[in-house]
Amino acid sequence: MMLLVLLAVAVLLISPSSCSPEAFFHQYYKRQAPPDQFTGKPSAPTLQWFPCYPDTFPQPECARLEVPYDYSKPVPGDIFKLAIVKFPADRTVPYKGIQFLSFLNPPFVENIASFPFPFTQGLLAGYDLISWDPRAVGHTEPGLKCFADDTAQAAYADFLFSDQFTPYGGFNGTFPATDKNIKANIKSVTDTFKKLSDGCVTYSSNILPYMGTADNARDLHKIVSLLPAGQKIMTYYGPASVIGLTYAAMYPTGFDSMTFDGAVNVEELYATGLNSPSAVQDGDKALQMFFDSCVAAGPNTCDPTTNFLFCPSNGCYFWRPTEKEVKARYEALKAKFYYKPFKSVPPNPICGDCTLTYSAISHYLASALDLPALFQDLVARVSKALLEIETGSAFPIGEVEFFSDAFPHEVVAYDRILPCLDAKSVIRSTDGLVDHMKLMNKTSSQNGLAVAAQEAMCSTFPRNVNLKHRFTGDFTTKKHNAMVFISNTADPEESRANARAIASRFANARFITVNEFGMTSFFSGFSACKQTLLDNWRTTGVLPPRNSVCNDVVAGPFNGGYP
């Protein structure tokens, strides 16, 4: 499928304390980062475009826009220099206006600049395509700093990836969990995360109060105000929807239309941080798809010691005749490695003992289920890795070896810090976190504890660090322009229920359900039904029917159809 090739460059790197697919990035797919296009370039309070990314086609333009830390009380010199990229519309077709694109987690510029193709074709070809890096992230300056230097940051990242730290497992000691073990894990997690939050305060205290999403929405409004008159459409995927929904609430007539694919319930996020059961309630639906599809695919006929690339069978290495048996097989591994890391015997020639915790094992599968259309063979590869772990041996040129390099040791503090700043309240007490972790694990055994780890992160954030301008508006008092929300029935990261809840707050919103799994419909595979609904809307201006449902995604795990 086209997405397999086209989207491999659209992935960001984050720390292992999240289940997001951005972290799942292997050296075989990784592109070389292009040279920095912004450092040393002049900034201005207006959009001064300059050529950039010369190896990209079509070649874009870039700008560095100066915006004040505080719009209500500007201080000379207290400015962010926003990094902005613009791809010109195809001049062979009628010009339509400007499309703003925000894709998953910031930073946005590098990913869009590396591969704009999916967003500049067909009915979108007539739009200029614009994206930008929000405050303190990516190429926008100043950036969030949380460590004294790169060496200190690398050491912290190495610890997070070691078997000494298990935010995904959630529990230390024994399995199943006890209150004592949960509290021990909470202490381990909070002590570790406190080093990060304290570091951010130490090195970035001057900008933290001005990094909130409401100020990012003000920046977007500033960008819009500096552009020529004409149609403005906006598209947001997954976590990026927080900015778009906030912008829609603050500037309800500041756009012509918006599309959200995998929307966050931003009301809940602002109230409590969105680290709640409703956020992950679809996580186990995607996990169940792995069990069902493994059975449907049948056993893999390849010798498991043969390199995956040389034996591209569509079968499941972890196969059993029924989904209950596949699930039981997976749960047995989960119980075994919850508290005792996997170590290969004999050692693997590349990764040695290939030490893996349950955190990493679970993450492999979770990320594969997030991205079924990005890497179509990933679920099958995970099934082979599970087989290797079960046998106790990381086969030479095998999948454990392959995945051992899947997680670059990198920490992107921005993704951890921003929700803590935006949330009005978080859980602070150990007993409260214990109850929260139990509830999250009960809701989704696959994703619950990973999201709960974010709550533990926010519990360490200093109480005296607050946003100057926290969002305090609502989503129902004004008439908004046309909005379309899209959600998979089994999105492990942004639940359909949450997307429907926030969509219901907008009078002119329509909702499209794609009966599939994956993080946003962008990653679940091509749906002609969904595309037709969107194309008709863009062509005629008539919104899709309310509560449209699409059932036509045919690609699936193990390169076969969905059961």
C-alpha positions in Angstrom: 0.0 0.0 0.0 1.2 3.5 -0.8 1.2 4.6 2.9 3.8 2.0 3.7 6.3 3.9 1.6 5.0 7.4 1.9 4.6 7.7 5.6 7.9 6.2 6.8 9.4 9.7 7.1 6.5 11.2 9.0 7.4 9.8 12.4 8.6 11.6 15.5 10.7 10.4 18.4 9.5 10.5 22.0 10.5 8.9 25.3 9.3 5.4 26.2 6.9 6.8 28.8 4.2 6.9 26.2 2.5 4.4 24.0 2.5 6.7 21.0 3.6 5.2 17.7 6.0 8.1 17.2 8.5 6.2 19.4 8.4 3.2 17.2 11.1 4.0 14.7 13.8 1.6 13.4 17.1 2.4 11.7 15.9 0.5 8.6 13.2 3.0 8.1 14.8 6.1 9.6 15.7 8.9 7.2 18.7 11.2 7.7 17.5 14.5 9.2 17.9 17.3 6.7 20.3 20.2 7.5 18.8 22.8 9.8 17.0 25.4 7.7 16.3 28.0 10.4 19.4 28.7 12.6 21.0 32.0 11.6 18.1 33.1 9.5 16.6 36.5 10.4 13.3 36.7 12.2 10.7 39.5 12.0 7.2 40.4 13.3 5.9 39.8 9.8 6.2 36.8 7.5 9.4 37.2 5.6 9.7 34.1 3.4 13.0 32.6 2.3 13.8 29.4 0.3 14.4 26.3 2.4 14.7 22.5 2.1 16.2 22.6 -1.4 16.1 18.8 -1.7 12.3 18.6 -1.2 9.9 18.8 -4.1 8.1 21.0 -4.5 10.6 23.3 -2.7 9.0 25.2 0.2 9.6 28.5 1.7 10.2 29.2 5.4 9.8 32.1 7.8 10.7 32.9 11.4 7.9 34.9 13.0 8.5 36.9 16.2 5.6 36.6 18.7 5.6 37.9 22.3 5.8 35.6 25.3 2.8 37.5 26.6 0.3 39.0 24.2 -1.3 41.0 27.0 1.9 42.5 28.2 4.6 42.4 25.5 8.1 43.0 26.7 10.9 43.9 24.2 13.2 40.9 23.7 10.8 38.4 25.3 9.8 36.7 22.0 9.5 33.3 20.5 10.8 32.9 16.9 8.3 30.5 15.4 9.5 28.2 12.6 7.1 28.1 9.8 7.1 26.2 6.5 5.0 26.8 3.4 4.6 24.6 0.3 3.1 26.6 -2.6 -0.1 25.4 -4.3 0.1 23.6 -7.6 -0.1 26.5 -10.0 -1.5 24.2 -12.8 -4.8 24.0 -11.0 -7.1 26.8 -9.7 -5.9 28.4 -6.5 -8.1 27.7 -3.5 -6.5 29.2 -0.4 -4.4 27.9 2.4 -4.4 24.6 4.3 -2.9 24.5 7.8 -1.7 21.1 8.8 -0.7 19.8 12.2 0.3 16.1 12.3 0.4 14.1 15.6 2.8 15.5 18.2 4.9 18.6 17.7 7.3 19.5 16.2 5.5 19.6 12.9 7.8 21.4 10.5 10.5 18.7 10.0 8.0 16.0 9.2 5.9 18.0 6.8 8.9 19.4 5.1 10.4 15.9 4.7 7.3 14.5 3.0 4.4 16.8 2.0 3.1 14.5 -0.7 0.0 13.1 0.9 -1.3 16.6 1.8 -0.6 18.3 -1.5 -2.4 16.0 -4.0 -5.9 15.7 -5.5 -8.4 18.3 -4.2 -5.7 19.7 -1.9 -3.4 20.6 -4.7 -4.8 24.1 -5.1 -4.0 25.1 -1.5 -0.8 26.5 -0.1 0.3 24.0 2.7 1.5 25.6 5.9 2.8 24.1 9.2 4.7 25.5 12.1 6.5 24.5 15.2 4.7 25.6 18.4 6.4 27.4 21.2 9.6 25.9 22.7 9.7 22.9 20.4 11.4 21.9 17.1 13.0 24.8 15.3 11.1 27.4 17.2 13.4 29.4 19.6 13.9 29.5 22.5 13.4 25.8 22.9 12.5 23.9 26.1 15.7 22.9 28.0 15.6 20.4 30.8 19.2 19.2 31.1 22.5 20.9 31.7 23.9 19.4 28.5 23.5 16.7 25.9 25.6 14.3 28.0 23.2 14.6 30.9 20.2 14.2 28.7 21.7 11.0 27.1 22.4 9.5 30.5 18.8 10.1 31.6 17.5 8.6 28.3 19.7 5.5 28.8 18.2 5.0 32.2 14.7 5.2 30.9 15.5 2.5 28.4 17.2 0.2 30.9 15.7 -2.7 32.8 16.0 -0.5 35.9 12.9 1.6 34.9 9.5 0.1 34.0 6.8 2.7 33.5 4.9 0.3 31.2 4.9 -2.7 33.6 3.5 -0.4 36.2 4.4 -2.8 39.0 7.6 -4.0 40.6 8.3 -7.2 42.6 5.7 -9.8 41.8 2.9 -10.5 39.5 0.0 -10.0 39.9 0.2 -6.6 41.5 -0.2 -5.7 45.1 -0.7 -2.3 46.6 2.9 -2.5 48.0 4.3 -3.2 44.5 2.2 -0.5 42.9 3.5 2.0 45.5 7.0 0.9 44.9 6.6 1.5 41.2 5.0 4.8 41.7 7.9 5.9 43.8 10.4 4.7 41.2 8.5 6.5 38.4 7.9 9.7 40.2 11.4 10.0 41.5 12.7 9.5 37.9 10.2 11.9 36.4 10.9 14.5 39.1 14.4 14.8 37.7 12.9 15.8 34.4 10.4 18.3 35.7 12.9 19.9 38.1 15.3 20.2 35.2 12.8 21.9 33.0 12.1 24.4 35.8 15.8 25.0 36.4 16.7 25.7 32.8 13.4 27.0 31.3 11.6 28.8 34.1 11.4 32.0 32.0 9.4 30.4 29.2 7.3 27.7 31.0 4.5 30.1 31.9 4.0 31.0 28.2 4.1 27.5 26.7 0.4 26.6 27.0 -1.9 25.6 24.2 -4.0 28.8 24.5 -0.9 30.8 23.6 -0.1 28.4 20.7 -3.7 29.1 19.5 -2.9 32.9 19.7 0.2 32.3 17.6 -1.9 30.5 15.0 -4.3 33.4 14.9 -1.3 35.7 14.4 -0.1 33.6 11.5 -3.5 33.6 9.9 -3.9 37.4 10.3 -0.6 37.9 8.4 -1.6 35.8 5.4 -3.6 37.0 2.3 -7.4 37.0 2.4 -9.0 33.8 1.1 -10.1 30.4 2.2 -8.4 28.9 5.3 -8.9 25.2 6.0 -7.2 23.4 8.9 -6.4 19.7 9.4 -5.3 18.1 12.6 -4.3 14.5 13.4 -4.4 12.9 16.8 -2.7 14.9 19.6 -2.4 17.9 17.4 -6.2 18.3 17.6 -5.7 20.0 21.0 -4.4 23.1 19.3 -7.1 23.0 16.6 -10.0 22.6 19.1 -8.6 25.4 21.3 -8.2 27.6 18.3 -11.8 26.9 17.2 -13.1 27.8 20.7 -11.1 31.0 20.8 -11.5 32.1 17.2 -14.8 30.5 16.0 -14.8 32.5 12.7 -11.0 32.3 12.2 -11.2 29.4 9.7 -13.5 28.2 6.9 -13.4 24.5 7.8 -11.6 22.0 10.1 -10.9 18.3 9.9 -9.9 16.3 12.9 -8.7 12.7 12.5 -8.5 11.2 16.0 -9.6 14.0 18.2 -8.6 14.5 21.8 -11.3 15.4 24.3 -9.7 18.8 25.0 -12.3 19.7 27.7 -11.2 16.7 29.7 -7.6 17.4 29.1 -7.8 21.0 30.4 -9.7 19.7 33.5 -7.6 16.7 34.5 -4.9 16.0 31.9 -6.9 13.4 29.9 -5.1 10.6 31.7 -8.4 8.9 32.3 -10.0 5.5 31.4 -12.0 7.2 28.6 -8.8 8.0 26.8 -7.7 4.3 26.5 -11.0 2.5 26.5 -10.4 1.3 23.0 -6.9 0.0 23.5 -7.8 -3.6 24.2 -10.0 -3.6 21.1 -6.9 -3.2 19.0 -5.1 -5.8 21.1 -8.0 -8.2 20.5 -7.6 -7.6 16.8 -4.1 -9.0 17.0 -5.4 -12.2 18.7 -8.3 -12.6 16.1 -6.1 -11.8 13.1 -3.3 -14.2 14.2 -5.9 -17.0 14.2 -7.3 -15.9 10.8 -3.8 -15.6 9.2 -2.9 -19.2 10.1 0.5 -20.5 11.2 3.5 -19.0 9.6 5.1 -21.6 7.4 8.7 -20.1 7.5 11.5 -21.6 9.6 11.5 -19.1 12.5 15.3 -19.0 12.4 15.1 -17.6 8.8 15.4 -13.8 8.4 12.0 -12.3 8.1 12.8 -10.4 4.9 13.8 -13.7 3.2 10.6 -15.5 4.0 7.7 -13.0 3.7 4.9 -15.4 4.8 1.7 -13.7 5.9 1.1 -16.2 8.7 1.4 -15.6 12.4 4.4 -17.0 14.2 2.5 -16.9 17.5 -0.5 -18.8 16.1 -2.9 -21.0 18.0 -6.2 -22.4 16.8 -8.4 -20.0 18.8 -8.1 -16.4 19.8 -8.4 -17.4 23.5 -5.3 -19.6 23.1 -3.3 -16.9 21.4 -4.4 -14.5 24.2 -3.4 -17.0 26.9 0.0 -17.5 25.2 0.6 -13.7 25.2 -0.6 -13.3 28.8 1.8 -16.1 29.9 4.7 -14.0 28.5 3.3 -10.9 30.1 3.3 -12.6 33.5 6.8 -14.1 33.1 8.5 -10.8 32.1 6.5 -8.4 34.3 9.2 -8.7 36.9 12.1 -10.6 35.3 13.6 -9.2 32.1 14.1 -11.4 29.1 17.7 -12.3 28.4 18.6 -14.3 25.3 20.3 -17.7 25.8 22.6 -18.1 24.0 23.6 -14.5 23.4 22.7 -12.9 20.1 25.7 -11.9 17.9 24.4 -8.3 17.6 22.4 -7.4 20.7 24.1 -9.8 23.2 21.6 -10.9 25.8 19.1 -8.5 24.2 17.6 -7.5 27.6 13.9 -6.7 27.3 11.4 -5.8 29.9 7.7 -6.4 29.6 7.5 -2.6 29.0 9.4 -3.0 25.7 7.6 -6.2 24.7 4.2 -4.6 25.2 5.3 -1.5 23.4 6.4 -3.4 20.3 2.9 -4.8 19.9 1.1 -1.6 20.9 3.0 0.4 18.3 2.4 -2.1 15.6 -1.3 -1.9 16.3 -1.1 1.9 16.2 0.4 1.9 12.7 -1.1 -1.0 10.7 -0.9 0.9 7.4 2.5 2.5 8.0 4.4 -0.8 8.3 2.2 -3.5 7.0 4.6 -6.3 8.1 5.1 -5.0 11.6 2.5 -7.1 13.3 3.9 -10.2 11.7 7.4 -9.2 12.9 6.1 -8.7 16.4 4.5 -12.2 16.3 8.0 -13.6 15.5 9.6 -11.6 18.3 7.1 -13.0 20.7 8.0 -16.5 19.5 11.7 -15.8 20.1 11.0 -14.4 23.6 8.9 -17.5 24.3 11.7 -19.8 23.3 14.2 -17.8 25.3 16.5 -17.2 22.3 17.0 -14.1 20.2 17.6 -15.7 16.8 20.6 -14.3 14.8 19.2 -11.8 12.3 15.9 -12.2 14.0 13.1 -9.9 15.2 14.3 -9.3 18.8 17.6 -8.2 17.3 15.6 -6.0 14.9 13.5 -4.4 17.6 16.5 -4.0 20.0 17.4 -0.9 18.0 13.8 0.3 17.5 13.9 2.8 20.3 16.5 5.6 19.9 17.5 6.6 23.4 16.0 10.1 23.2 13.8 12.1 25.6 11.4 14.7 24.2 10.5 16.6 27.3 7.9 18.8 25.5 5.4 16.0 25.2 5.7 15.2 28.8 5.6 18.7 30.1 2.8 20.4 28.1 -0.1 18.3 29.4 1.1 19.1 32.9 1.0 22.8 32.2 -2.4 22.7 30.4 -4.2 20.6 33.1 -6.1 22.5 35.8 -5.6 19.7 38.3 -3.7 16.4 38.6 -3.5 13.6 41.1 -0.8 14.3 43.7 -1.2 11.7 46.4 0.3 8.2 46.3 -3.0 6.6 47.3 -4.7 8.6 44.5 -2.1 7.3 42.0 -2.5 3.8 43.2 -6.3 3.9 42.6 -5.7 5.6 39.2 -3.2 2.9 38.1 -5.5 0.1 39.0 -8.4 1.7 37.2 -6.4 2.4 34.1 -5.0 -1.1 34.0 -8.5 -2.5 34.4 -9.7 -0.4 31.5 -6.9 -1.3 29.1 -4.2 -3.9 30.0 -2.4 -2.8 26.9 -2.4 1.0 27.1 -3.7 1.9 30.6 -0.5 1.9 32.6 1.4 3.8 29.9 -1.1 6.7 30.1 -1.1 6.4 33.9 2.6 7.0 33.8 1.9 10.5 32.4 -0.3 11.2 35.5 2.7 10.2 37.6 4.8 12.6 35.6 2.4 15.5 36.2 2.2 14.7 39.9 5.9 15.7 40.2 5.5 19.0 38.4 6.1 22.0 40.8 2.9 23.5 42.1 4.3 27.0 41.7 4.8 26.8 37.9 1.6 27.9 36.3 0.6 29.2 32.9 0.0 33.0 32.6 -2.9 32.3 30.2 -4.6 29.0 30.8 -7.5 28.3 28.5 -10.7 29.2 30.3 -13.2 29.3 27.5 -15.8 26.8 26.4 -16.8 25.1 23.2 -20.6 25.8 23.1 -21.2 29.5 23.3 -20.5 30.5 19.7 -21.4 29.3 16.3 -18.5 27.6 14.7 -17.7 27.1 11.0 -17.9 23.6 9.4 -16.0 20.9 11.2 -15.6 17.1 10.4 -14.4 14.6 12.9 -13.1 11.2 11.9 -12.5 8.3 14.3 -11.6 4.6 14.2 -13.7 2.3 16.2 -10.5 1.0 17.9 -8.1 3.8 18.1 -5.7 2.8 20.9 -4.6 6.4 21.6 -7.6 8.7 21.0 -10.8 6.8 21.8 -13.9 7.1 19.6 -16.0 8.0 22.7 -13.7 10.9 23.5 -13.8 12.1 19.9 -17.6 12.0 19.8 -17.8 13.8 23.2 -15.8 16.8 21.9 -17.5 16.7 18.5 -20.9 17.1 20.2 -19.8 20.4 21.5 -19.7 22.0 18.1 -23.0 22.9 16.4 -21.8 22.5 12.8 -19.8 19.3 13.3 -20.2 16.0 11.5 -18.8 12.6 12.6 -17.3 9.9 10.4 -16.6 6.5 12.0 -14.1 4.2 10.2 -14.7 0.7 11.4 -11.1 -0.1 11.9 -8.1 0.1 14.3 -5.0 2.2 14.4 -4.0 5.6 15.6 -6.2 7.9 13.4 -7.7 6.6 10.2 -4.6 7.9 8.5 -2.7 4.9 9.8 -5.5 2.3 9.5 -5.4 2.0 5.8 -7.1 3.6 2.8 -10.9 4.0 3.0 -12.6 4.9 -0.3 -15.8 5.6 1.7 -14.1 8.1 3.9 -12.3 9.8 1.0 -15.5 10.1 -1.0 -17.2 11.8 1.9 -14.4 14.3 2.4 -14.0 14.9 -1.4 -17.7 15.6 -1.7 -17.5 18.1 1.1 -14.5 19.8 -0.3 -16.1 19.9 -3.8 -19.7 20.9 -3.0 -19.4 22.5 0.5 -22.0 20.1 1.7 -21.1 18.4 5.0 -21.2 14.6 5.2 -24.3 13.0 6.6 -24.4 12.9 10.3 -22.9 9.8 11.9 -21.5 8.4 8.7 -19.9 4.9 8.9 -17.3 3.4 6.7 -16.5 -0.4 6.6 -14.3 -0.7 3.6 -10.7 -0.8 4.9 -9.4 -4.1 3.5 -5.7 -4.3 4.4 -4.9 -5.8 7.8 -2.4 -7.5 10.1 -0.2 -10.1 8.5 -0.9 -8.4 5.1 -4.3 -10.0 5.0 -7.9 -8.9 5.4 -9.4 -8.2 8.8 -11.4 -11.0 10.3 
